Amino acid sequence: MVNLMIFVLLSFPGDTLTHNLVQRLKSPAGDVVFGALTASGGREAVVGIPLTYSFLGGEKAHREFKPMIVGGVCTGLLVTGIKFLVNRPRPDGIYTRSNSSFPSGHAAVSFYYAEYIGTYHPEVKLPLYLWAGGVAVSRLYLDRHWLSDVVVGAIIGWGMARLTIKYGNRLKELKFYE
């Protein structure tokens, strides 16, 4: 945890440099591509990805649904709590305390699902990580996050996926209704 805090403190000066570089690369085509990537990793992804995975992935995927969605929701709650505590302004200046810049929820959710699904389906791990990286870069491109926001969000998402995988069998036994 201390290493993470040191990284964040050291990376804040690089945030402005990265921000300025990315903003110079804007184009109409980039607006479309990065807008679509951002949309694919938003709030709807927390529920939409596990539902789609469960529906299309067969019996094994259906068994993984409960741990996957619990972990995804916990990832979102953790990020929201940190956002509220840190209250860092977004690069574009548009934010509220619960929707502040640090850390990136889009990066956290996309890296959570990339690691979680990729662990059970190694054949799609690379495309999932390319997608997650694209979502993270889209947040920089669209001027919604600083570099350190997306890096820490990605680390949170990956870590929450590892925890969910480790304790997934216990989550499969939870009874939400009956």
PyMOL commands that set and color helices and strands:
alter all, ss='L'
color gray80, all
select helices_A, chain A and resi 2-23+28-40+43-56+58-86+97-99+105-120+122-141+147-166+168-172
alter helices_A, ss='H'
color red, helices_A
deselect
rebuild
show_as cartoon
